[in-house]
Amino acid sequence: MRLAFLRHGQPRRGETDPGLTSAGRRMAFETGGWLLTHGLRPSAIMHTATARTNQTAEEVGHHWPDTARMLGDVSPELPGDWERLTDELITHWGDTATLVLVGHHPTVGLLLDLYGPPPVPVPRRNLAIALVLEGNPSAGWTLALAWPGRPAL
């Protein structure tokens, strides 16, 4: 299985459930382009229930217009939660699927702690980060690719 975990683009400030700024939309679109240049062809793009992850998935999805976007709890913060999520994804999608998961910065930290160091430096607070993992829970995951995203403007 190949999983690309993305942190959302830059959110607007001062809102309860902020959507993305125009810069945040550009960041997300750019991240999708980077994934495309590295051969990712996702079976689905999954995102959490926030406006910023939904809009990030929308912008990333412009690169694969026929790929389904769906809501899911795809931003685990603890190792056990990550293991459960990946087990569920493999059970549902199979071990050859490629999925894009759009979530939040705690998962970036978790994945870097579990599978780092990344192939390129990734500032944990950047936006629109992409971490591409290959493998599966039983054989282990490898952090194969990383996009450092962009700092907040």
C-alpha positions as CSV (number, residue, x, y, z in Angstrom):
1,M,0.0,0.0,0.0
2,R,1.0,3.6,-0.6
3,L,-0.3,6.3,1.6
4,A,0.2,10.0,1.1
5,F,-0.6,12.0,4.3
6,L,-1.1,15.7,3.7
7,R,-1.4,18.5,6.1
8,H,-4.0,21.0,5.1
9,G,-3.2,24.3,3.4
10,Q,-3.2,27.7,5.2
11,P,-6.5,28.3,7.0
12,R,-8.3,31.6,7.4
13,R,-8.0,33.1,10.8
14,G,-10.7,34.0,13.4
15,E,-13.2,31.3,12.4
16,T,-14.5,28.3,14.3
17,D,-14.1,25.9,11.4
18,P,-11.9,27.9,9.0
19,G,-11.6,27.2,5.3
20,L,-8.5,27.9,3.3
21,T,-7.1,31.3,2.3
22,S,-6.4,31.8,-1.4
23,A,-2.7,31.1,-0.5
24,G,-3.8,27.9,1.3
25,R,-5.7,26.7,-1.9
26,R,-2.5,27.4,-3.9
27,M,-0.4,25.5,-1.4
28,A,-2.7,22.5,-1.6
29,F,-2.9,22.5,-5.4
30,E,1.0,22.7,-5.5
31,T,1.2,19.7,-3.2
32,G,-1.1,17.7,-5.4
33,G,1.1,18.6,-8.4
34,W,4.1,17.4,-6.5
35,L,2.3,14.1,-5.8
36,L,1.4,13.8,-9.4
37,T,5.0,14.3,-10.6
38,H,6.0,11.4,-8.3
39,G,3.6,9.0,-9.9
40,L,0.8,8.9,-7.4
41,R,-2.6,7.8,-8.8
42,P,-4.8,7.6,-5.7
43,S,-7.8,5.2,-5.5
44,A,-9.4,7.8,-3.1
45,I,-8.7,11.1,-1.4
46,M,-9.9,11.0,2.2
47,H,-10.1,14.0,4.6
48,T,-11.2,14.8,8.1
49,A,-14.5,16.7,8.8
50,T,-13.0,20.2,8.9
51,A,-13.5,22.8,6.2
52,R,-9.7,23.2,5.7
53,T,-9.1,19.5,5.0
54,N,-12.1,19.3,2.8
55,Q,-10.9,22.3,0.7
56,T,-7.3,20.9,0.6
57,A,-8.7,17.6,-0.7
58,E,-10.7,19.5,-3.3
59,E,-7.6,21.4,-4.5
60,V,-5.4,18.3,-4.5
61,G,-8.2,16.4,-6.3
62,H,-8.0,18.8,-9.3
63,H,-5.0,16.6,-10.4
64,W,-7.2,13.5,-10.4
65,P,-10.7,14.7,-11.3
66,D,-12.2,11.1,-11.4
67,T,-10.8,10.1,-8.0
68,A,-13.4,9.9,-5.2
69,R,-13.2,12.2,-2.3
70,M,-14.6,11.0,1.0
71,L,-14.8,11.9,4.7
72,G,-12.9,9.8,7.2
73,D,-11.1,9.8,10.5
74,V,-7.7,9.9,8.9
75,S,-5.7,12.1,11.2
76,P,-4.5,9.9,14.1
77,E,-2.3,11.3,16.8
78,L,-1.1,8.1,18.6
79,P,0.8,5.1,17.2
80,G,-2.0,2.7,18.1
81,D,-4.5,4.8,16.2
82,W,-2.2,4.9,13.2
83,E,-1.9,1.1,13.2
84,R,-5.7,0.7,13.5
85,L,-6.3,3.1,10.6
86,T,-3.8,1.4,8.3
87,D,-5.2,-2.0,9.1
88,E,-8.7,-0.7,8.3
89,L,-7.5,0.9,5.0
90,I,-5.8,-2.3,3.9
91,T,-8.8,-4.4,4.8
92,H,-11.1,-2.1,2.8
93,W,-8.8,-1.1,-0.1
94,G,-6.3,-3.9,-0.4
95,D,-2.5,-3.8,0.0
96,T,-1.9,-2.5,-3.5
97,A,-4.0,0.7,-3.2
98,T,-2.7,4.2,-3.2
99,L,-4.6,6.6,-0.9
100,V,-4.3,10.3,-0.1
101,L,-5.2,11.2,3.4
102,V,-5.7,14.9,4.4
103,G,-5.4,15.8,8.0
104,H,-3.7,17.9,10.6
105,H,-0.2,18.7,12.0
106,P,-0.3,16.2,15.0
107,T,-0.3,13.3,12.4
108,V,2.7,14.9,10.6
109,G,4.6,14.8,13.9
110,L,3.5,11.2,14.6
111,L,4.6,10.0,11.2
112,L,8.0,11.8,11.4
113,D,8.6,10.3,14.9
114,L,7.6,6.8,13.8
115,Y,9.3,6.7,10.3
116,G,11.7,9.6,10.1
117,P,14.0,11.1,9.2
118,P,12.3,12.2,6.0
119,P,14.3,12.2,2.7
120,V,14.2,16.0,2.8
121,P,13.8,18.3,5.8
122,V,10.2,18.9,6.8
123,P,9.5,21.7,9.2
124,R,6.6,20.3,11.3
125,R,4.7,23.5,11.4
126,N,4.7,24.1,7.6
127,L,1.4,23.8,5.8
128,A,0.5,21.5,2.9
129,I,3.2,19.0,3.9
130,A,3.1,15.6,2.1
131,L,4.6,12.4,3.5
132,V,4.4,9.4,1.3
133,L,4.6,6.0,3.1
134,E,5.0,2.6,1.5
135,G,4.5,-0.8,3.0
136,N,1.9,-2.1,5.4
137,P,1.5,-2.6,9.2
138,S,2.9,-6.2,9.3
139,A,5.9,-5.6,7.1
140,G,6.5,-2.1,8.2
141,W,6.2,1.3,6.7
142,T,8.9,3.3,4.9
143,L,8.8,7.1,4.6
144,A,9.6,7.1,0.8
145,L,9.0,10.7,-0.2
146,A,8.4,14.0,1.5
147,W,7.3,17.4,0.4
148,P,8.1,20.1,3.0
149,G,5.1,22.3,2.2
150,R,5.2,26.0,2.9
151,P,5.5,28.2,5.9
152,A,2.4,30.2,6.9
153,L,2.2,33.6,5.2
